[in-house]
Amino acid sequence: MGRDEDQEHSSIERIRDAAIGLFGEHGFRATSLKSIAAEAGVSQALIIHHYGSKQVLRTACDQHVTDQVRSRKSETIGGTPGGGPLAIMHQLQDAPRLLRYLTRALTEGGEHTAELIDDMLEDALEYMDSGERAGMILPSQYRRDRAAVLLLWSLGALTLHEHVSRLLGVDFLSGGGSPESLSRYFRPVLELYSQGLLTTQSADELLAALPDDPPAARPTSDEEH
């Protein structure tokens, strides 16, 4: 790669990283290309040259955050009890900027948020399968639904991080969180994972009240047409 190509690649990354920081701090709608350009030390014209629009830039940011989660998953599968959906916060504890961005994406929504979550679900399924093969996680007859529920719980805790901090004294977005600083959250989670919540009798009674064949998910508006 020549010098000009190095400089171009560097400017693309600077713009993306500046956008991730500002989007996460102020939100997508409240962040202008002007502020991103100032943060990255480039012109607005250069942002348009590289990305074309703020929406395309957001797509690039979504992809980068997803790639970062995926690139760290191998460390978590081998060393974190419960792995799977809990891995999202565990993996990014040293990257609060990425966690803030993810939190904004979840709370503000947008056309790419569903794709981001779907991608995370596929990764969560891989985590769970790897955990089963490693003897860390029990198998489930509801493989995909279980992963989806755990993912939604984990992401819900992330979007409610201010209340997690208020009630448990755990700050997911502070960065560099040690296991000790996260223990008030993870200890009850691991208790639920390992010991369960209901007695066997209560669980059997609830299961008996559920239909044998759960109804299929409703199609989206796109699928209906």
TORKOL-4160 file (C-alpha; in steps of 0.2 Angstrom, whole numbers, padded with zeros to 4 digits, m for minus):
225
<pt num="1" X="0000" Y="0000" Z="0000"/>
<pt num="2" X="0007" Y="0017" Z="m0005"/>
<pt num="3" X="0008" Y="0033" Z="0005"/>
<pt num="4" X="m0007" Y="0040" Z="m0003"/>
<pt num="5" X="m0017" Y="0024" Z="0000"/>
<pt num="6" X="m0011" Y="0024" Z="0018"/>
<pt num="7" X="m0017" Y="0042" Z="0020"/>
<pt num="8" X="m0034" Y="0038" Z="0012"/>
<pt num="9" X="m0036" Y="0023" Z="0023"/>
<pt num="10" X="m0032" Y="0033" Z="0038"/>
<pt num="11" X="m0044" Y="0047" Z="0034"/>
<pt num="12" X="m0058" Y="0034" Z="0032"/>
<pt num="13" X="m0055" Y="0026" Z="0049"/>
<pt num="14" X="m0053" Y="0043" Z="0057"/>
<pt num="15" X="m0070" Y="0048" Z="0050"/>
<pt num="16" X="m0078" Y="0032" Z="0055"/>
<pt num="17" X="m0071" Y="0032" Z="0073"/>
<pt num="18" X="m0076" Y="0050" Z="0075"/>
<pt num="19" X="m0093" Y="0046" Z="0070"/>
<pt num="20" X="m0095" Y="0031" Z="0081"/>
<pt num="21" X="m0089" Y="0042" Z="0096"/>
<pt num="22" X="m0101" Y="0057" Z="0092"/>
<pt num="23" X="m0116" Y="0045" Z="0087"/>
<pt num="24" X="m0114" Y="0036" Z="0103"/>
<pt num="25" X="m0113" Y="0052" Z="0114"/>
<pt num="26" X="m0126" Y="0063" Z="0105"/>
<pt num="27" X="m0137" Y="0052" Z="0095"/>
<pt num="28" X="m0138" Y="0049" Z="0076"/>
<pt num="29" X="m0150" Y="0063" Z="0072"/>
<pt num="30" X="m0142" Y="0076" Z="0083"/>
<pt num="31" X="m0124" Y="0073" Z="0075"/>
<pt num="32" X="m0120" Y="0083" Z="0060"/>
<pt num="33" X="m0107" Y="0079" Z="0046"/>
<pt num="34" X="m0100" Y="0096" Z="0051"/>
<pt num="35" X="m0096" Y="0090" Z="0069"/>
<pt num="36" X="m0090" Y="0073" Z="0063"/>
<pt num="37" X="m0078" Y="0082" Z="0051"/>
<pt num="38" X="m0072" Y="0093" Z="0065"/>
<pt num="39" X="m0069" Y="0078" Z="0077"/>
<pt num="40" X="m0060" Y="0069" Z="0063"/>
<pt num="41" X="m0050" Y="0084" Z="0057"/>
<pt num="42" X="m0056" Y="0083" Z="0039"/>
<pt num="43" X="m0068" Y="0092" Z="0028"/>
<pt num="44" X="m0086" Y="0088" Z="0025"/>
<pt num="45" X="m0082" Y="0086" Z="0007"/>
<pt num="46" X="m0070" Y="0072" Z="0011"/>
<pt num="47" X="m0083" Y="0063" Z="0021"/>
<pt num="48" X="m0095" Y="0064" Z="0006"/>
<pt num="49" X="m0081" Y="0058" Z="m0005"/>
<pt num="50" X="m0078" Y="0043" Z="0006"/>
<pt num="51" X="m0095" Y="0038" Z="0012"/>
<pt num="52" X="m0108" Y="0048" Z="0001"/>
<pt num="53" X="m0120" Y="0052" Z="0015"/>
<pt num="54" X="m0122" Y="0052" Z="0034"/>
<pt num="55" X="m0133" Y="0036" Z="0032"/>
<pt num="56" X="m0120" Y="0027" Z="0023"/>
<pt num="57" X="m0107" Y="0032" Z="0036"/>
<pt num="58" X="m0119" Y="0025" Z="0049"/>
<pt num="59" X="m0120" Y="0009" Z="0040"/>
<pt num="60" X="m0101" Y="0008" Z="0040"/>
<pt num="61" X="m0101" Y="0011" Z="0059"/>
<pt num="62" X="m0114" Y="m0002" Z="0062"/>
<pt num="63" X="m0104" Y="m0015" Z="0053"/>
<pt num="64" X="m0088" Y="m0010" Z="0062"/>
<pt num="65" X="m0096" Y="m0012" Z="0079"/>
<pt num="66" X="m0103" Y="m0029" Z="0074"/>
<pt num="67" X="m0086" Y="m0034" Z="0067"/>
<pt num="68" X="m0078" Y="m0029" Z="0084"/>
<pt num="69" X="m0090" Y="m0040" Z="0094"/>
<pt num="70" X="m0087" Y="m0054" Z="0082"/>
<pt num="71" X="m0068" Y="m0053" Z="0082"/>
<pt num="72" X="m0068" Y="m0054" Z="0101"/>
<pt num="73" X="m0080" Y="m0069" Z="0103"/>
<pt num="74" X="m0067" Y="m0083" Z="0103"/>
<pt num="75" X="m0059" Y="m0076" Z="0120"/>
<pt num="76" X="m0076" Y="m0076" Z="0128"/>
<pt num="77" X="m0082" Y="m0093" Z="0122"/>
<pt num="78" X="m0067" Y="m0101" Z="0131"/>
<pt num="79" X="m0067" Y="m0091" Z="0147"/>
<pt num="80" X="m0084" Y="m0084" Z="0152"/>
<pt num="81" X="m0097" Y="m0095" Z="0160"/>
<pt num="82" X="m0114" Y="m0093" Z="0151"/>
<pt num="83" X="m0104" Y="m0085" Z="0136"/>
<pt num="84" X="m0117" Y="m0081" Z="0123"/>
<pt num="85" X="m0127" Y="m0065" Z="0124"/>
<pt num="86" X="m0118" Y="m0060" Z="0140"/>
<pt num="87" X="m0102" Y="m0059" Z="0129"/>
<pt num="88" X="m0108" Y="m0043" Z="0121"/>
<pt num="89" X="m0105" Y="m0033" Z="0136"/>
<pt num="90" X="m0090" Y="m0043" Z="0142"/>
<pt num="91" X="m0081" Y="m0042" Z="0126"/>
<pt num="92" X="m0083" Y="m0023" Z="0124"/>
<pt num="93" X="m0079" Y="m0018" Z="0142"/>
<pt num="94" X="m0063" Y="m0011" Z="0136"/>
<pt num="95" X="m0071" Y="m0001" Z="0122"/>
<pt num="96" X="m0085" Y="0010" Z="0131"/>
<pt num="97" X="m0086" Y="0021" Z="0115"/>
<pt num="98" X="m0092" Y="0005" Z="0105"/>
<pt num="99" X="m0104" Y="0001" Z="0119"/>
<pt num="100" X="m0111" Y="0019" Z="0119"/>
<pt num="101" X="m0114" Y="0017" Z="0100"/>
<pt num="102" X="m0122" Y="0001" Z="0102"/>
<pt num="103" X="m0134" Y="0008" Z="0116"/>
<pt num="104" X="m0139" Y="0022" Z="0104"/>
<pt num="105" X="m0142" Y="0010" Z="0090"/>
<pt num="106" X="m0154" Y="0000" Z="0101"/>
<pt num="107" X="m0163" Y="0015" Z="0109"/>
<pt num="108" X="m0165" Y="0026" Z="0093"/>
<pt num="109" X="m0168" Y="0011" Z="0081"/>
<pt num="110" X="m0167" Y="0014" Z="0062"/>
<pt num="111" X="m0167" Y="0003" Z="0047"/>
<pt num="112" X="m0150" Y="m0005" Z="0051"/>
<pt num="113" X="m0154" Y="m0009" Z="0069"/>
<pt num="114" X="m0163" Y="m0025" Z="0065"/>
<pt num="115" X="m0149" Y="m0031" Z="0054"/>
<pt num="116" X="m0137" Y="m0027" Z="0068"/>
<pt num="117" X="m0147" Y="m0037" Z="0081"/>
<pt num="118" X="m0150" Y="m0052" Z="0068"/>
<pt num="119" X="m0131" Y="m0053" Z="0066"/>
<pt num="120" X="m0129" Y="m0053" Z="0084"/>
<pt num="121" X="m0141" Y="m0067" Z="0086"/>
<pt num="122" X="m0132" Y="m0078" Z="0073"/>
<pt num="123" X="m0116" Y="m0075" Z="0083"/>
<pt num="124" X="m0125" Y="m0079" Z="0099"/>
<pt num="125" X="m0131" Y="m0095" Z="0092"/>
<pt num="126" X="m0113" Y="m0099" Z="0088"/>
<pt num="127" X="m0108" Y="m0095" Z="0106"/>
<pt num="128" X="m0121" Y="m0106" Z="0113"/>
<pt num="129" X="m0116" Y="m0121" Z="0101"/>
<pt num="130" X="m0098" Y="m0119" Z="0106"/>
<pt num="131" X="m0102" Y="m0118" Z="0124"/>
<pt num="132" X="m0112" Y="m0134" Z="0122"/>
<pt num="133" X="m0098" Y="m0143" Z="0114"/>
<pt num="134" X="m0086" Y="m0137" Z="0127"/>
<pt num="135" X="m0098" Y="m0144" Z="0141"/>
<pt num="136" X="m0101" Y="m0127" Z="0148"/>
<pt num="137" X="m0119" Y="m0125" Z="0142"/>
<pt num="138" X="m0134" Y="m0136" Z="0143"/>
<pt num="139" X="m0143" Y="m0141" Z="0126"/>
<pt num="140" X="m0160" Y="m0134" Z="0123"/>
<pt num="141" X="m0175" Y="m0140" Z="0113"/>
<pt num="142" X="m0178" Y="m0121" Z="0109"/>
<pt num="143" X="m0161" Y="m0118" Z="0103"/>
<pt num="144" X="m0164" Y="m0102" Z="0093"/>
<pt num="145" X="m0178" Y="m0095" Z="0104"/>
<pt num="146" X="m0167" Y="m0097" Z="0119"/>
<pt num="147" X="m0153" Y="m0088" Z="0111"/>
<pt num="148" X="m0165" Y="m0074" Z="0106"/>
<pt num="149" X="m0172" Y="m0072" Z="0123"/>
<pt num="150" X="m0155" Y="m0071" Z="0131"/>
<pt num="151" X="m0149" Y="m0059" Z="0118"/>
<pt num="152" X="m0164" Y="m0048" Z="0121"/>
<pt num="153" X="m0161" Y="m0048" Z="0140"/>
<pt num="154" X="m0143" Y="m0044" Z="0138"/>
<pt num="155" X="m0147" Y="m0030" Z="0126"/>
<pt num="156" X="m0161" Y="m0024" Z="0137"/>
<pt num="157" X="m0149" Y="m0022" Z="0152"/>
<pt num="158" X="m0137" Y="m0012" Z="0141"/>
<pt num="159" X="m0151" Y="0000" Z="0135"/>
<pt num="160" X="m0156" Y="0002" Z="0153"/>
<pt num="161" X="m0138" Y="0005" Z="0159"/>
<pt num="162" X="m0142" Y="0020" Z="0169"/>
<pt num="163" X="m0154" Y="0010" Z="0180"/>
<pt num="164" X="m0142" Y="m0004" Z="0181"/>
<pt num="165" X="m0130" Y="0008" Z="0188"/>
<pt num="166" X="m0143" Y="0016" Z="0200"/>
<pt num="167" X="m0149" Y="0000" Z="0207"/>
<pt num="168" X="m0133" Y="m0011" Z="0206"/>
<pt num="169" X="m0119" Y="0001" Z="0206"/>
<pt num="170" X="m0113" Y="m0007" Z="0189"/>
<pt num="171" X="m0108" Y="0005" Z="0175"/>
<pt num="172" X="m0107" Y="m0005" Z="0159"/>
<pt num="173" X="m0101" Y="0011" Z="0149"/>
<pt num="174" X="m0087" Y="0016" Z="0160"/>
<pt num="175" X="m0074" Y="0005" Z="0151"/>
<pt num="176" X="m0061" Y="m0006" Z="0159"/>
<pt num="177" X="m0073" Y="m0014" Z="0171"/>
<pt num="178" X="m0065" Y="m0027" Z="0182"/>
<pt num="179" X="m0074" Y="m0043" Z="0186"/>
<pt num="180" X="m0076" Y="m0036" Z="0204"/>
<pt num="181" X="m0085" Y="m0020" Z="0198"/>
<pt num="182" X="m0097" Y="m0031" Z="0188"/>
<pt num="183" X="m0101" Y="m0044" Z="0201"/>
<pt num="184" X="m0117" Y="m0037" Z="0207"/>
<pt num="185" X="m0124" Y="m0039" Z="0190"/>
<pt num="186" X="m0116" Y="m0055" Z="0185"/>
<pt num="187" X="m0118" Y="m0065" Z="0201"/>
<pt num="188" X="m0137" Y="m0065" Z="0201"/>
<pt num="189" X="m0137" Y="m0068" Z="0182"/>
<pt num="190" X="m0125" Y="m0083" Z="0184"/>
<pt num="191" X="m0136" Y="m0089" Z="0199"/>
<pt num="192" X="m0152" Y="m0089" Z="0187"/>
<pt num="193" X="m0142" Y="m0097" Z="0173"/>
<pt num="194" X="m0135" Y="m0111" Z="0184"/>
<pt num="195" X="m0149" Y="m0114" Z="0198"/>
<pt num="196" X="m0164" Y="m0107" Z="0189"/>
<pt num="197" X="m0178" Y="m0098" Z="0197"/>
<pt num="198" X="m0194" Y="m0109" Z="0199"/>
<pt num="199" X="m0196" Y="m0125" Z="0208"/>
<pt num="200" X="m0198" Y="m0140" Z="0197"/>
<pt num="201" X="m0217" Y="m0141" Z="0202"/>
<pt num="202" X="m0220" Y="m0123" Z="0197"/>
<pt num="203" X="m0211" Y="m0124" Z="0181"/>
<pt num="204" X="m0221" Y="m0140" Z="0176"/>
<pt num="205" X="m0237" Y="m0131" Z="0180"/>
<pt num="206" X="m0233" Y="m0117" Z="0169"/>
<pt num="207" X="m0227" Y="m0128" Z="0155"/>
<pt num="208" X="m0243" Y="m0138" Z="0156"/>
<pt num="209" X="m0253" Y="m0122" Z="0153"/>
<pt num="210" X="m0244" Y="m0118" Z="0137"/>
<pt num="211" X="m0249" Y="m0124" Z="0120"/>
<pt num="212" X="m0239" Y="m0139" Z="0113"/>
<pt num="213" X="m0236" Y="m0130" Z="0097"/>
<pt num="214" X="m0232" Y="m0112" Z="0099"/>
<pt num="215" X="m0239" Y="m0101" Z="0086"/>
<pt num="216" X="m0227" Y="m0096" Z="0072"/>
<pt num="217" X="m0220" Y="m0078" Z="0072"/>
<pt num="218" X="m0231" Y="m0065" Z="0063"/>
<pt num="219" X="m0224" Y="m0060" Z="0046"/>
<pt num="220" X="m0217" Y="m0043" Z="0044"/>
<pt num="221" X="m0226" Y="m0030" Z="0033"/>
<pt num="222" X="m0213" Y="m0034" Z="0019"/>
<pt num="223" X="m0216" Y="m0053" Z="0020"/>
<pt num="224" X="m0235" Y="m0050" Z="0020"/>
<pt num="225" X="m0235" Y="m0042" Z="0003"/>
